[in-house]
Structure formats: C-alpha cells, structure tokens
Amino acid sequence: MTSRREGHVNDLLKQLCVQHLPDCAPDSAEVSRAYQRFCRQIDVKAAGNLDEHKVSEEIRKALVSKKGYNVASSFTDAYDRLVQLDGPKNRVAVLHFLHLLSSSNSRADIVALPGSISSIRKSDVTSGAVSPALIANREVAVKKSSARGLVTPRYASAVISPDSFDGYSEADLIRDLLFVFQGIETNAIRWDASRMCYAPSPLIQLPKTRLDLAAKLAELGYLFRQVKMFVEQRLSEQTYGLIGQAFCSALTGELKEYYRLIAVMENQNAAGKLSLHRLLVWSYDTFDRLRLLSSLCAQVGTKYGGALASSLHAFLQSGDPAYHGLAKKVLHLTTRPLREMLRRWIYEGDCSDVYGEFFITMDSNVVEDSLWESKYSIKMDMLPCFISKEMADRILLIGKTINFIRVVCHDHEVINFPFSTVATNSEGLNDIIGPDLNSHISEVYKITSAHLIRLLKKQFLLCEHLSAIRDYLLLGQGDFIQHLMDLICKDLSAMSFDIQSSMLQSKLETAQRATNAQYHHHEVMNRVNVLKLEESTGDTGWDTFTLDYNLTGTPLTVIVNNDSRETYLCIFRMLWKTKRIEHGLKRVWETTTTWKRVLSSLTRDIQPFRHLVNMINTEMQHFVSQVQYYINFEVLECSWKELEGSVDSAENLDNIIDAHKKFVSTVSERLMLDEDHRMVMVKLYAVFSHAINFIAVYDEASDVLKRHEIVKRDRELKIRANTDQGGWGTNAATEEAGRAEDMKFKENLSRLSQNFNTIRAGFANSLEDLLAALSKEQDDTVKFLSLRIDFNEFYRGQLKVK
C-alpha cells in the first residue's frame, strides 16, 4: 500500500516537472534532471525541523514581491482555510516544497492560489488525489481576470471549464454564475464587450430556458462590475475629494454585504441545495440594490463635493421604501465629510477645504478690512440641492460672524452654545436633510449674530458713534455748530492757502469744550477732525473746509466704510453751505436793526436803501428757513428714526450695514446729491450763490455806511469845535470837501442799491427755475420742498405772468 502511494506521488511529481518545463518533451533529459533535482530537494524529515509560520511568511513575502498584495492576500486566506481542514499531516513539507518549486527556475510561474487549496477536500489531500492540471487551469483563469482588474482577494481563482462542454451540467453553470457574480468570467460565461454583458457560450448543451435564466442572472455580474470599476477608478484619482471617497466607501460597504451573500450561496451550492431558480430567488433583492448602486454611479459620473451630494439626493424621490432607504443610507454616509465641514464652519469658522468640495469658499488674498464683504462667498455649483439658498446664506453669515469676531474684533471669548455638548462632532448634526438641520442652523445663527451685535454696541460703541456722526457731520448738535461757526467764520473768509488746519482743529476743540459736545464720550470726541479739501485758485476757507469722522482701527469701518464717508462729506458740504447762508443772513438782520442807532446821522438818507436790504434779506431768510426745515425734518429726522429702529431690531451685522446704507442713500437722494437730481442741485446751488453774493455786497455796503458815518461825524465835531472857539464853523473849502464826500457816498449807495436789485432779480429767477424743476420730480418728498417754499403760490404767479 505504501509503495503504491509512493508511486502515485512520483507520477504527480513527474507531471509537475513536465508542466514546469512546458518547452521540453516529457521524456527529455531536461525533465529527468529536474525530476531528480526535485527529489533531492524533497526531504520530509528535514522539513519537520522547519517552522511552518516562517515558511508561510516567506511564501507571502515572495508573492508580494512577484505578484503583488492581492495574490499575497489570497494566499493568506487560503492558508488559513487549509489550517482549518486539520491536515494534511505533512503540511509544512508541502508548503516548503511548493516554495522551493516556485523559486527554482526563473521560468516557473506556479503560485499557490487560495481557490485551488480551498477547493481541496481533506480526503483528497490525505490520499494525494490532487490534480496539478486543476491548479494550472485555475491559474489561467486568475491571470485573465487579474488583467481585467476584477479578481477579489477572496475569490481569486475562478474555475474555468475546458473548451469542450461535454457533460456540462446545471451544477457547473451555477458554479460559473457564482464567479460571474464577482465579475470573473469563465470559459462557459464570458464578457461580451460589444453587448456590454456576460453571455453564456452557445456551445453549452443545456435547455434554452436554463441558458436564458443564466443570461438574466449574469446581469448581476455586469452590475457588480460597473460598481466595482467605478470605485476603483475614483479611488485612484488623487483629487476626488473627501465626499467622493465617502461615497466610494459607502459603495464598498454595500459590496461587502454582497460578498456575504455570495459566501452564503457558495455554502449552499457546496451542500447541493442551490438551483438556478433558487439562485434567482436569492438574487432578487440584490438585483434591485445593485441596479440602484449602478444608477448612482452613472448619475454621479465625475461630479464631486456638493454636486455629488445633489446627484444622490435626486434618488430619494422614489416611492419604493427599500429603494428610498438604500439611497438615504448611501447619501447619509456620503455626506459625513460635508457634515464635518459644516460643523467646523458654524462652530469654529474654519473653512479648510483642500479639494474645493464645500459650498463656502474663501479668498485668501482679501485683507482683514474687507473680510466681511469679500473674503467668504457661496459656490453655487457646490451647494447641495437639499440646502436652500436662504439656509446657505445663514450658514455663510454664521461662519463670517465667527471669523469677524475673532479676526477683526480681536475677541476670543468662547461663544456659549447651550447645546454644544450635543453638536461637538459631525454626528451632532445627525441628518443633513430635513427640518433638524434648519432649526439647528437657525439657533446657531441667532446666537452668533446676537453675540456680535452685543459686542459692537457695548465694546465698540456703535450707537454712540452713529449719534456722533449725526451730531457733527449732519449738524445735529446745534449749539456746537453755531459756536464753531462764530469762531471760524472770519478765518474762513480768507484765502484757503492762508489757513492752517491746526488752527481750525484748535477752534474745533474749543467749540467742543464750550458746548454740550463736551459730554460726549472721549472716544467719540477724538474721532472728529478738521479736513481741508483740495485747493483751487481763488478758493476761500468756505470752499475747502469740512469735518471728518474717522473710525479707522475699529470694526465699525465695515458699517461706515470709505464710500459712506465720501457721501457724508458731500452731505456735510451741502448742510454747511446752508448753515453759512443762514448765519450770514442772521448777521445781516442783526446789523440792519442797529442802523437806526449806529447810523443815526444817516437814518433819513439810507431809509430806502435799508428797506431794500430788509426786503431781500426777508425773502432769502424765508427760502433758507424752508430749505432747512425740509432738510432737518423731512429728510434727516425721518431717516434717522428709521435707522435707529433698524439698528435696534437688527438680527445680524448685514442688517445694520444695509440699514446704514439705506440711510446714507436716502439722505443723499432726498438732498438731491445723487446723479438723478444733478440738475436740481445745480439750480439750488445757483440760488445759494445769490444769497452768498447778497451777504458779500451787504458787508461792502455796511463798510461804506460806517465810513461815511465816521466822516460825517468828524465834520460835525470840527464845526462844533470851531463854533465853540468863536470862529466860523466851516469855510468854503470845507463845504466843498463835504459836498464831494456826500456826492461820493450817494454814488456808492446808488451802486450798491443797483447791485442789490440785480441780486434780487437773479435770486427770483433762480428760485423760479428751482421751483419749476422741483415740480417735475417723481419723489413726493423732494416735490414737497417746492410746496413749502411757495406755499402761497407767490412765485408761481410771477412765473405765469412772465
């Protein structure tokens, strides 16, 4: 019995040598020498001294270096199953021999595949009834399948039937289908590239119904092949991104469940309990799952990031609960990186996005001053369809607010989220689809926005600075403006280049200390500065003087930015011009009322002249008072009240910015400083120029009157003195000089009266043009100015007469 077994082993060894040297004849000398060499290498007793674990490790390392990790992993799985067979007794010798055989010749390419070992029964191993041809045939199948990249580590040795299908049974067909299910073609069922499917060979001698059923079942292999190829291709791309990798991981998890089903089917087939119809029944649900997975892969294509999540979300519209459940599961696993990005953004303001998958993008080139306006934005192509634009805007605001607090406000106080213990990781968001996310985002949005607004109001004095802008730049602090005007009006009448800004700044501080402005916060008072505009030839101080409120160095520049400061500058220039005219006309009225006392000797001579001045002054004062009423009550007060309400009820910083922009825009528009009202403003400034000319001519007339009054009084004093000395009060020369002086005074008075009449006529014409332009305005508020100026239709009547 022993000799017969030894002869059988010798025959097997010879067959191995023949297959090992395929180019040599079986009875050649080279085969004989190889046989003798192998016999010398086989020494079971010597092998008994070997460490089985060491031998298996050497084989695994050799497979890694020659065949790669897939084959080495397959060997490890097969070796573990061989150990579980509890035999053969000389297992270490067999392993040692196969290892020597594989490394004995460079032409050898015999590898101990797991499938070949796993398919050996214990009785076959112990009896030596293992066929080397079976190993070779399986090796061919593995090489072909490996070339297509479809061999899995667990099933890497598909049994490929010979080209002749004589005796091919249903059991063989089921066995081949199990390999096809894993994307491994066999001789009986091959991949048809033209039809993109696995097709049974037409040479198989089985009933057509069986072959049709096999072709239908082979579709499962096609679906598996599509999903697996998609995963392998995408994972090989270095820039596919975290969301794409999560999607591939979700698909791999589903394929693992599929592998478990294949393992169960193999066990059932090994027990002889599996038929084609039972295989179809077992595969029914799997068909639906793989069809969905294949559809997901096709729909996703090369998309990544938020666009990938949007593609998956479309499959949730299915009414099939199983279909819907699988799609939701895959989407939930895929969006895990998206939830983590979202968590870091809304709690930490972190926008780290290496692969550009998040729908919030950051421009690293933007400076700190423009952080709120330009640094962060929404990428619409990466915005998932299940996140609305309104919610995305809130998410953007949350992260921007946190970064603004940290970077611009330099406040590193931890924002107190009452539910932070629940949302410390991405699972805290739990489901990114549904009402939970919306309520979660809304709560975080309210807390972060309230923290920033509270910081701006308490630490950076937002309301105090806005009130100071109204008091200083919009002339709301009346006593301060009046006192400042009194202090600098004479200085501003000089040429602009002769005026020092430091002198004006000093008088500004004096006016602050002398009025109620002294009670403003010191931070507010330090922000007000005198600013001289660019000078032109012939400009006086009135043309270049302005006030500026500088908020540089504070976060409030995001609200009162450079554009707003320029608009405030234009508004101040217009209000300051109006205030200058009001101050000048008031001075005209005050000095005119004193003429009767101061110019007592000229009272009768200048009565018509005085009446003319008073008439013009009254008309201009009426006009200026109506304009100032319109500015203060119809424009500034109403707009300011609206701004105060908006700031008090603001939910976020954007609401305050928008409210301030609206305030500045409304004031500028209603004061006719925008481009649409340019012609109206030109006509208004024409009226102002006549009023300014009137004040200048009045100052000249006042000087002429005072000089003549002094000359006349000196002459009367001399006459009285001469009379008191007993002489003549006057003589011919003195009388002649007096008459010449009186004649010159009358000429000056006539010239000044003519100038006043010219100014009055020009003022009336310009005012009529202004009223005509205002009556054509579409804005009722602007049109209301014409009604206030001409409430009794006096000017309109004059216009009709003309």
FIRODREN-823381 format. One line per field, with one value per residue (C-alpha): residue in three letters; x, y, z. Coordinates in steps of 0.02 Angstrom, whole numbers, plus 50000, padded with zeros to 5 digits. Each point is the difference from the previous one (the first is absolute). Last residue first. Layout:
BEGIN
residu: ALA,...
px: X,...
py: Y,...
pz: Z,...
end
This chain:
BEGIN
residu: LYS,VAL,LYS,LEU,GLN,GLY,ARG,TYR,PHE,GLU,ASN,PHE,ASP,ILE,ARG,LEU,SER,LEU,PHE,LYS,VAL,THR,ASP,ASP,GLN,GLU,LYS,SER,LEU,ALA,ALA,LEU,LEU,ASP,GLU,LEU,SER,ASN,ALA,PHE,GLY,ALA,ARG,ILE,THR,ASN,PHE,ASN,GLN,SER,LEU,ARG,SER,LEU,ASN,GLU,LYS,PHE,LYS,MET,ASP,GLU,ALA,ARG,GLY,ALA,GLU,GLU,THR,ALA,ALA,ASN,THR,GLY,TRP,GLY,GLY,GLN,ASP,THR,ASN,ALA,ARG,ILE,LYS,LEU,GLU,ARG,ASP,ARG,LYS,VAL,ILE,GLU,HIS,ARG,LYS,LEU,VAL,ASP,SER,ALA,GLU,ASP,TYR,VAL,ALA,ILE,PHE,ASN,ILE,ALA,HIS,SER,PHE,VAL,ALA,TYR,LEU,LYS,VAL,MET,VAL,MET,ARG,HIS,ASP,GLU,ASP,LEU,MET,LEU,ARG,GLU,SER,VAL,THR,SER,VAL,PHE,LYS,LYS,HIS,ALA,ASP,ILE,ILE,ASN,ASP,LEU,ASN,GLU,ALA,SER,ASP,VAL,SER,GLY,GLU,LEU,GLU,LYS,TRP,SER,CYS,GLU,LEU,VAL,GLU,PHE,ASN,ILE,TYR,TYR,GLN,VAL,GLN,SER,VAL,PHE,HIS,GLN,MET,GLU,THR,ASN,ILE,MET,ASN,VAL,LEU,HIS,ARG,PHE,PRO,GLN,ILE,ASP,ARG,THR,LEU,SER,SER,LEU,VAL,ARG,LYS,TRP,THR,THR,THR,THR,GLU,TRP,VAL,ARG,LYS,LEU,GLY,HIS,GLU,ILE,ARG,LYS,THR,LYS,TRP,LEU,MET,ARG,PHE,ILE,CYS,LEU,TYR,THR,GLU,ARG,SER,ASP,ASN,ASN,VAL,ILE,VAL,THR,LEU,PRO,THR,GLY,THR,LEU,ASN,TYR,ASP,LEU,THR,PHE,THR,ASP,TRP,GLY,THR,ASP,GLY,THR,SER,GLU,GLU,LEU,LYS,LEU,VAL,ASN,VAL,ARG,ASN,MET,VAL,GLU,HIS,HIS,HIS,TYR,GLN,ALA,ASN,THR,ALA,ARG,GLN,ALA,THR,GLU,LEU,LYS,SER,GLN,LEU,MET,SER,SER,GLN,ILE,ASP,PHE,SER,MET,ALA,SER,LEU,ASP,LYS,CYS,ILE,LEU,ASP,MET,LEU,HIS,GLN,ILE,PHE,ASP,GLY,GLN,GLY,LEU,LEU,LEU,TYR,ASP,ARG,ILE,ALA,SER,LEU,HIS,GLU,CYS,LEU,LEU,PHE,GLN,LYS,LYS,LEU,LEU,ARG,ILE,LEU,HIS,ALA,SER,THR,ILE,LYS,TYR,VAL,GLU,SER,ILE,HIS,SER,ASN,LEU,ASP,PRO,GLY,ILE,ILE,ASP,ASN,LEU,GLY,GLU,SER,ASN,THR,ALA,VAL,THR,SER,PHE,PRO,PHE,ASN,ILE,VAL,GLU,HIS,ASP,HIS,CYS,VAL,VAL,ARG,ILE,PHE,ASN,ILE,THR,LYS,GLY,ILE,LEU,LEU,ILE,ARG,ASP,ALA,MET,GLU,LYS,SER,ILE,PHE,CYS,PRO,LEU,MET,ASP,MET,LYS,ILE,SER,TYR,LYS,SER,GLU,TRP,LEU,SER,ASP,GLU,VAL,VAL,ASN,SER,ASP,MET,THR,ILE,PHE,PHE,GLU,GLY,TYR,VAL,ASP,SER,CYS,ASP,GLY,GLU,TYR,ILE,TRP,ARG,ARG,LEU,MET,GLU,ARG,LEU,PRO,ARG,THR,THR,LEU,HIS,LEU,VAL,LYS,LYS,ALA,LEU,GLY,HIS,TYR,ALA,PRO,ASP,GLY,SER,GLN,LEU,PHE,ALA,HIS,LEU,SER,SER,ALA,LEU,ALA,GLY,GLY,TYR,LYS,THR,GLY,VAL,GLN,ALA,CYS,LEU,SER,SER,LEU,LEU,ARG,LEU,ARG,ASP,PHE,THR,ASP,TYR,SER,TRP,VAL,LEU,LEU,ARG,HIS,LEU,SER,LEU,LYS,GLY,ALA,ALA,ASN,GLN,ASN,GLU,MET,VAL,ALA,ILE,LEU,ARG,TYR,TYR,GLU,LYS,LEU,GLU,GLY,THR,LEU,ALA,SER,CYS,PHE,ALA,GLN,GLY,ILE,LEU,GLY,TYR,THR,GLN,GLU,SER,LEU,ARG,GLN,GLU,VAL,PHE,MET,LYS,VAL,GLN,ARG,PHE,LEU,TYR,GLY,LEU,GLU,ALA,LEU,LYS,ALA,ALA,LEU,ASP,LEU,ARG,THR,LYS,PRO,LEU,GLN,ILE,LEU,PRO,SER,PRO,ALA,TYR,CYS,MET,ARG,SER,ALA,ASP,TRP,ARG,ILE,ALA,ASN,THR,GLU,ILE,GLY,GLN,PHE,VAL,PHE,LEU,LEU,ASP,ARG,ILE,LEU,ASP,ALA,GLU,SER,TYR,GLY,ASP,PHE,SER,ASP,PRO,SER,ILE,VAL,ALA,SER,ALA,TYR,ARG,PRO,THR,VAL,LEU,GLY,ARG,ALA,SER,SER,LYS,LYS,VAL,ALA,VAL,GLU,ARG,ASN,ALA,ILE,LEU,ALA,PRO,SER,VAL,ALA,GLY,SER,THR,VAL,ASP,SER,LYS,ARG,ILE,SER,SER,ILE,SER,GLY,PRO,LEU,ALA,VAL,ILE,ASP,ALA,ARG,SER,ASN,SER,SER,SER,LEU,LEU,HIS,LEU,PHE,HIS,LEU,VAL,ALA,VAL,ARG,ASN,LYS,PRO,GLY,ASP,LEU,GLN,VAL,LEU,ARG,ASP,TYR,ALA,ASP,THR,PHE,SER,SER,ALA,VAL,ASN,TYR,GLY,LYS,LYS,SER,VAL,LEU,ALA,LYS,ARG,ILE,GLU,GLU,SER,VAL,LYS,HIS,GLU,ASP,LEU,ASN,GLY,ALA,ALA,LYS,VAL,ASP,ILE,GLN,ARG,CYS,PHE,ARG,GLN,TYR,ALA,ARG,SER,VAL,GLU,ALA,SER,ASP,PRO,ALA,CYS,ASP,PRO,LEU,HIS,GLN,VAL,CYS,LEU,GLN,LYS,LEU,LEU,ASP,ASN,VAL,HIS,GLY,GLU,ARG,ARG,SER,THR,MET
px: 47812,49833,49989,50170,49950,49847,50108,50112,49856,49918,49957,50103,50142,50148,49904,49915,50164,50079,49857,50060,50152,49891,49879,50140,49951,50074,49923,49944,50178,50067,49872,50035,50186,49976,49889,50133,50133,49893,49960,50181,50058,49875,50051,50184,49974,49898,50136,50133,49897,49980,50186,50034,49875,50076,50173,49942,49914,50158,50105,49882,50003,50191,50006,49875,50103,50160,49917,49932,50172,50078,49867,50013,49925,49949,50056,50093,49956,50098,49837,49955,50163,49972,49822,50054,50141,49881,49878,50139,50058,49820,49982,50163,49956,49826,50075,50120,49862,49886,50135,50050,49819,49980,50151,49934,49830,50084,50078,49836,49906,50133,49975,49811,50024,50118,49870,49871,50126,50037,49817,50001,50153,49919,49846,50108,50094,49844,50027,50187,49980,50015,49815,49984,49868,50121,50145,49890,49924,50169,50079,49853,49987,50185,49980,49854,50093,50153,49891,49906,50164,50064,49862,49825,49973,49853,50092,50101,49843,49905,50143,50018,49814,50010,50153,49910,49853,50110,50121,49884,49830,50047,50176,50020,49823,50007,50169,49932,49852,50113,50114,49858,49921,50168,50030,49837,50026,50178,49942,49864,50113,50134,49874,49928,50174,50036,49837,50040,50183,49992,49877,50097,50171,50039,49933,50111,50033,49827,49892,50127,49984,49858,50107,50141,49892,49909,50162,50075,49851,50021,50183,49963,49860,50113,50141,49877,49943,50180,50038,49850,50061,50181,49945,49897,50147,50118,49871,49998,50189,49995,49868,50110,50149,49906,49884,49931,50156,50098,49913,50129,50115,50171,49936,49839,50040,49861,50045,49954,50014,50087,50053,49877,49964,50186,50009,50039,50075,50107,49953,50031,49975,49887,50048,49950,49967,49987,49870,50053,50074,49830,49920,50130,49985,49814,49895,49969,50113,49883,49885,50098,50160,50114,49946,50013,50178,50042,49941,50097,50159,49961,49978,50170,50079,49924,50093,49912,50100,49979,49811,49989,49916,49812,50025,50094,49857,49872,50112,49940,49820,49976,50072,49879,49852,50055,50027,49834,49908,50070,49906,50114,49996,50188,50015,49840,49947,50173,50003,49836,50074,50154,49896,49892,50151,50093,50140,49987,49815,49917,50121,50016,49812,49981,50132,49924,49824,50062,50086,49849,49868,50097,50034,49813,49952,50131,49931,49820,50043,50108,49862,49869,50069,50157,50166,49946,50105,50064,50079,50070,50123,50080,49978,49815,49916,50118,49986,49812,50003,50122,50104,50118,50175,50084,50136,49956,50123,49855,50071,50072,49900,49833,50007,50045,49851,49883,50061,49969,49822,49964,50046,49886,49861,50026,50000,49833,49924,50074,49920,50102,49928,50068,50178,50098,50161,49950,49935,50168,49953,50114,50132,50138,49906,49886,50033,50186,50031,50103,50094,50072,49932,50131,49942,49834,49892,49865,49841,49913,50127,50083,50153,50123,50099,49852,50049,49864,50011,49878,50009,49820,49910,50148,50068,49827,49969,50165,49956,49827,50077,50122,49849,49904,50041,49943,49831,49982,50034,49872,49872,50020,49981,49844,49919,50023,49935,49852,49956,49926,50160,50038,50153,50096,50020,50102,50142,50028,49993,50132,50115,49976,50046,50170,50038,49927,50093,49856,49874,49849,50090,50065,49829,49920,50124,49959,49814,50018,50109,49865,49859,50095,50046,49815,49973,50165,49936,49850,50110,50118,49851,49948,50174,50018,50092,49986,50148,50093,50140,49869,49926,50172,50038,49834,50039,50170,49919,49879,50146,50084,49844,50006,50180,49943,49885,50146,50105,49863,49999,50189,49992,49877,50113,50145,49897,49956,50183,50065,50030,50169,50117,49901,50029,49850,49890,50055,49990,49827,49931,50073,49918,49830,50002,50065,49867,49866,50074,50014,49817,49958,50064,49837,49902,50123,49987,49810,50014,50122,49883,49852,50104,50031,50183,50138,50117,50074,49907,50114,49908,50005,50066,49951,50059,49929,50161,50111,49925,50072,50004,49892,50054,50185,49988,49982,50034,49891,49955,49827,50090,50090,49837,49930,50139,49953,49816,50043,50105,49854,49885,50111,50140,50026,50081,50039,50166,50100,50047,49910,50073,50002,50020,50150,50003,49845,50051,50125,49883,50043,49924,50150,49978,50176,49963,49856,50108,50141,49879,49918,50168,50050,49840,50046,50175,49936,49873,50136,50100,49862,49988,49969,50140,49893,50018,49966,49854,49921,50015,49910,50093,49896,50084,50172,49961,49903,50141,50128,50169,50095,50089,50094,50158,50109,50124,50028,50011,49900,49825,50056,50088,49843,49893,50115,50000,49811,49981,50127,49911,49835,50068,49848,49879,49902,49881,49892,50008,50185,49954,49871,50134,50118,49865,49972,50188,50026,49862,50083,50165,49909,49923,50160,50105,50055,50190,50049,49839,50001,50178,49950,49851,50106,50130,49862,49928,50172,50026,49829,50037,50166,50111,50072,49870,50058,50161,49900,49891,50148,49948,50146,50084,49843,49983,50176,49962,49841,50090,50133,49867,49908,50162,50040,49840,49861,49860,50062,50065,49923,49871,50133,49902,49855,50115,50077,49829,49948,50158,49958,49825,50069,50121,49858,49901,50152,50019,49818,50024,50155,49905,49857
py: 56802,50021,49812,50001,50143,49901,49848,50106,50055,49828,50020,49846,50045,49941,49863,49936,49997,49895,49874,49951,49923,49895,49957,49925,50014,50173,50117,50130,50007,50059,50141,50050,50007,50105,50120,50011,50039,50140,50073,49992,50082,50140,50025,49996,50132,50106,49984,50050,50152,50048,49982,50113,50130,49995,50017,50149,50076,49980,50082,50148,50017,50000,50130,50109,49987,50046,50152,50055,49980,50103,50135,50014,49920,50032,50180,50056,50026,49850,49908,50023,49922,49849,49978,50007,49876,49881,50009,49955,49854,49938,50006,49908,49864,49976,49993,49862,49903,50011,49943,49854,49945,50010,49887,49875,50008,49964,49841,49947,50026,49902,49854,50008,50005,49850,49903,50023,49933,49857,49951,50007,49887,49884,49984,49959,49863,49917,49831,50007,50004,50153,50047,50014,49865,49887,50026,49975,49842,49928,50034,49923,49852,49966,50010,49879,49881,50000,49975,49855,49926,50001,49884,49996,50188,50063,50143,50044,50005,50109,50123,50007,50038,50141,50067,49999,50097,50125,50028,50019,50078,50076,50069,50020,50062,50121,50059,50032,50093,50106,50036,50061,50108,50071,50043,50093,50091,50050,50070,50103,50058,50056,50099,50084,50048,50081,50094,50064,50037,50190,50022,49887,50066,50101,49860,49871,49898,50019,49985,49882,49876,49901,49981,49922,49861,49966,49986,49887,49885,50000,49948,49861,49931,50009,49908,49870,49964,49984,49887,49890,49978,49970,49881,49896,49989,49945,49876,49923,49986,49920,49876,49946,49983,49884,50044,49825,49892,50145,49962,49864,50136,50058,50137,50079,50176,50130,50142,50183,50115,50159,50020,50123,50099,50023,50096,49931,50119,49870,49825,49910,49818,49979,50049,49880,50045,49848,49913,49826,50061,50064,49829,49905,50135,49962,50155,50118,50134,50011,50099,50156,50089,49847,49947,50177,50012,49832,50067,50161,49897,49898,50162,50061,49832,50004,50162,50128,50107,49870,50014,50186,50091,49996,49837,50091,50123,49861,49895,50036,50047,49847,49889,50075,49968,49823,49957,50074,49905,49826,49920,50078,49844,49974,50044,49947,49865,49925,50008,49905,49862,49995,49984,49863,49895,50022,49872,49898,50012,50022,49905,49855,49985,49996,49863,49892,50019,49943,49847,49948,50030,49908,49851,49983,50020,49874,49869,50035,49978,49847,49914,50043,49877,49944,50021,49868,49979,50179,49935,49860,50124,50027,50107,50023,49928,50075,50167,50008,50158,50085,50126,50090,49981,50169,50028,50180,50080,50097,49976,49823,49908,50090,50014,49816,49950,50116,49938,49821,50037,50114,49864,49876,50129,50030,49811,49989,50131,49917,49835,49849,49840,50047,49993,50162,49956,50084,50150,50035,50116,50141,50043,50131,50139,50106,49940,49975,50163,50083,49836,49990,49888,49889,49843,50000,49875,49885,49937,49863,49872,49884,50104,49856,50073,50079,50079,50130,50008,50123,49896,49951,50031,49958,49851,49920,50032,49920,49850,49989,50003,49863,49893,50040,49834,49894,50089,49994,49813,49970,50113,49909,49832,50056,50075,49841,49895,50118,50009,50173,50067,50185,49960,49965,50187,50016,49900,50129,50142,49912,49989,50186,50037,49922,49905,49965,49886,49881,50022,49941,49847,49952,50024,49897,49859,50008,49997,49853,49915,50017,49945,49847,49957,49990,49864,49909,49868,49967,49985,49881,49897,49991,49953,49868,50003,49867,49893,50032,50086,50105,50056,50045,50093,50093,50052,50066,50094,50081,50052,50075,50105,50068,50046,50082,50113,50054,50031,50113,50100,50013,50061,50134,50047,50013,50116,50107,50006,50055,49925,50086,49850,49895,49813,49996,50056,49863,49862,50053,50019,49832,49917,50076,49956,49822,49967,50054,49888,49854,50021,49999,49822,49947,50045,49907,49849,50004,50007,49854,49898,50037,49954,49825,49957,49945,50146,50044,50166,50065,50094,50192,50127,50175,50156,49945,50035,49959,49827,49933,49811,49866,49820,50035,50101,50186,50075,50151,49934,49942,49920,49886,49945,49980,49878,49887,50011,49947,49855,49943,50015,49878,50002,49818,50048,50186,49991,50158,49945,50076,50148,49987,50177,50022,50173,49985,50073,50127,50062,49977,50130,50102,49945,49926,49919,49906,49928,49955,49925,49891,49936,49956,49903,49891,49972,49952,49879,49925,49964,49880,49968,49816,49988,49894,50119,50154,49924,49936,50173,50080,50117,50151,50117,49955,50040,50156,50065,49997,49918,50082,49915,50121,49907,50069,50072,49827,49932,50137,49931,49820,50045,50085,49853,49881,50102,50013,49813,49963,50117,49912,49828,49943,50067,50059,50077,50078,50163,50014,49994,50139,50111,49960,50050,50170,50032,49946,50120,50141,49962,49998,50171,50072,49981,49858,49994,50098,49966,49817,49979,50084,49883,49846,50055,50031,49825,49924,50097,49948,49818,50002,49869,49849,49886,50059,49904,49843,50036,50022,50055,50095,49841,49945,50171,49985,49825,50062,50151,49886,49890,50149,50062,49825,49998,49871,50128,50110,50173,50172,49980,49980,50020,49906,49853,50014,50005,49844,49912,50045,49932,49836,49991,50029,49857,49888,50045,49958,49829,49969,50039,49883
pz: 49133,50086,50029,50085,50112,50054,50036,50107,50111,50003,50185,50053,49881,50102,50093,49843,49905,50139,49990,49827,50081,50115,49860,49895,49817,49980,49872,50129,50065,49831,49989,50178,49965,49845,50098,50135,49871,49928,50172,50056,49839,50023,50181,49955,49866,50119,50131,49875,49949,50181,50023,49852,50061,50175,49926,49896,50150,50103,49864,49993,50190,49999,49861,50095,50157,49908,49926,50168,50077,49863,50013,50189,50150,50179,49992,50151,50181,50068,50033,49818,49943,50115,49941,49818,50035,50088,49855,49877,50107,50009,49813,49969,50128,49926,49826,50056,50085,49850,49879,50115,50015,49811,49977,50127,49913,49833,50076,50081,49836,49906,50120,49972,49812,50010,50100,49862,49874,50120,49991,49809,49993,50127,49892,49849,50096,50067,49917,50033,50188,50111,49994,50189,49985,49909,50119,50152,49927,49948,50169,50093,49881,50020,50189,49998,49885,50113,50154,49920,49940,50179,50058,50073,49995,50105,50087,49845,49891,50123,50014,49810,49979,50125,49910,49833,50070,50091,49857,49852,50035,50168,49987,49813,49965,50145,49939,49825,50072,50110,49853,49889,50133,50046,49818,49983,50165,49954,49834,50082,50142,49878,49897,50155,50056,49832,50005,50177,49963,49995,50146,50118,49950,50157,50110,49922,50158,50074,49844,49924,50144,49920,49845,50100,50071,49835,49904,50134,49985,49812,50020,50124,49891,49848,50091,50065,49823,49943,50149,49956,49820,50050,50138,49878,49879,50140,50064,49827,50001,50172,49942,49855,50117,50118,50144,50030,49970,50072,50165,50035,50067,49943,49885,50064,49938,50006,49883,50003,49849,49945,49818,49923,50159,50025,49839,49829,49871,49914,50054,50164,50035,50150,50176,50137,50181,50113,50107,50063,50164,50057,49978,50102,50133,50015,49970,50144,49926,49851,50115,49955,50048,50000,49826,49931,50066,49920,49832,50029,50020,49846,49900,50058,49961,49825,49963,49889,49877,49860,50015,49972,50143,50034,50095,50138,50026,50013,50116,50176,49962,49891,50137,50125,49886,49959,50184,50054,49862,50025,49852,49870,49887,50016,50184,50089,49876,49995,50191,50009,49889,50112,50158,49925,49952,50163,49963,50160,50036,49831,49891,50124,50022,49811,49988,50137,49929,49830,50074,50103,49866,49865,50115,50032,49818,49946,50120,49950,49817,50031,50097,49866,49872,49914,50090,50125,50156,50024,50159,49895,49927,50168,50155,49966,50154,50128,49909,50037,50106,49880,50095,49883,50069,50023,49872,49956,49881,49920,49826,50009,50134,49990,49812,49985,50106,49904,49831,50055,50054,49851,49875,50088,49995,49816,49970,50093,49885,49847,50050,50052,49924,49829,50063,49970,49907,49835,50099,50079,50144,50057,50129,49995,49910,50109,50177,49982,49908,50138,50031,49826,49862,49918,50094,49906,50093,49930,50082,49898,50061,49874,49951,50026,50144,50088,50165,50032,50190,50080,50160,50037,49835,49889,50095,50005,49815,49952,50111,49923,49827,50051,50057,49841,49917,50147,50006,49811,49997,50137,49917,49834,50088,50094,49845,49899,50145,50028,49814,49972,49922,50024,50103,49839,49966,50160,49923,49863,50127,50107,49850,49963,50181,49979,49842,49829,49880,49972,50141,49900,49933,50171,50079,49862,50034,50186,49961,49882,50131,50132,49884,49939,50180,50044,49867,50023,50120,49888,49846,50090,50052,49819,49944,50136,50166,50135,49949,50162,49906,49911,50166,50064,49840,50011,50178,49945,49856,50122,50109,49848,49966,50176,49966,49838,50100,50109,49844,49933,50163,49993,49821,50055,50146,49878,49891,50152,50050,49832,49829,49986,50008,49877,50027,50117,49858,49881,50130,50058,49824,49947,50151,49963,49816,50030,50131,49878,49865,50120,50048,49816,49998,50084,49844,49890,50115,49988,49812,50005,50110,49888,49848,50068,50029,49881,50019,49831,49991,50140,50136,49983,50124,49945,49909,49832,49904,50148,50025,50162,50008,50077,49965,49988,50159,50035,50170,50044,50172,49946,49853,50123,50079,49825,49959,50147,49953,49821,50063,50109,49849,49909,49872,49949,49838,50005,49908,50022,50175,50148,50091,50189,50065,50111,50082,50105,50168,49936,49865,49818,49886,49941,49820,49993,50167,49921,49863,50119,50125,49870,49938,50179,50020,49853,50070,50172,49926,49892,50158,50053,50186,50040,50129,50115,50147,49896,49905,50162,50079,49852,49886,49941,50122,49934,49820,50048,50106,49861,50028,49858,49857,49889,49967,49864,50124,50071,50177,50087,49972,50032,50161,50064,49943,50092,50161,49997,49973,50137,50121,49965,50037,50099,49871,50093,50127,49863,50101,49956,49816,50027,50077,49855,49875,50083,50009,49819,49942,50096,49912,49832,50033,50076,49843,49889,50013,50155,50094,49950,50066,50163,50018,49964,50128,50127,49970,50027,50162,50065,49959,50094,49922,50091,49922,49832,50025,50028,49849,49885,49828,49924,49941,49914,49921,49926,49932,49918,49927,49928,49922,49927,49923,49932,49899,50028,50031,49855,50047,49969,50139,50135,50164,49922,49967,50173,50081,49904,50060,50180,49979,49935,50146,50121,49922,50012,50184,50029,49918,50104,50159,49955
end
